[in-house]
Amino acid sequence: MATPLSTRVFGATHALLIGFALLAVLRALYVPLYAWWSTPDYLEWGGRVDAHHDAAQLDVGGVGSAVRVEFEPDGTAFVTRSDFTWVDRLLAALPDALLGLIACACLLLLARLLRRIAEGRPFEGTAVRDLRILAAVVFLASVLLPWLTRAVDNRIVGDALDAGHASPHPSPLYFAWVGVAVLLFALAQAFEHGARTERDVAGLV
Amino acid sequence: MPVEEEHRVVCHLDELLAARGMTLTALAEQIGVTIVNLSVLKNQRARAIRFSTLTALCDALECQPGDLFTVAG
């Protein structure tokens, strides 16, 4: 009997998700390493700030200082520092790296779920637990990532932006991610009922 | 692995088949239930039975449910 199209689609999607998970990990490693290699003598930061500025350039600490801030009229600012430590480098890479690892974990869990569905046993084993873990990871990421980004930005460029009477614009809570987490929790509950029903009909003739 | 619910229902399908000189395959063909399911029943691995299956079995074996199932102990 030919494999149904839906099964083949799920199988292919499973392979695709594994590939994306690998890419997410590679990106999490590559971005900071590339930044480190391409700009060994200075650390760059760009982002929105919460005070409106006309276009301006500041050398914090005076001309020739190790810290330069450029403000744009659209509310963004760019900070270039040459007085950074390796800890600053690591911190700057942390949100991106964490996002990559979270994405990898989510994609692997999703791939496992899709493989079970493709094999015709969606409610088996750890399906319910995997969905709950996925929901929890997405929810935690929606809270942790904005907070971490804000904390890292303040650490790296807080003083520099202070000189221009500005501070990093706080990242909002990732509300869409919270919605996804809620949906995943609901799906986990539905799968739990499915698993219970499957147990009830196992051995039914 | 789900916890098996305890029960003491015993299925006497093999005895009834032997008494009537019928094979499992023939019974399966006659009542439209798969051999796999009948085998599950015969080997005491069934956990539930549909009334439609029970009716078909009793008709084919010319017996009553009480002849097919008893509660041990």
Interface residues (C-beta under 8 A of the other chain):
Chain A: R199 D200 V201 A202 G203 L204 V205
Chain B: P2 V33 N37 L38 V40 L41 R45 A46 R47 A48 I49 R50 T53
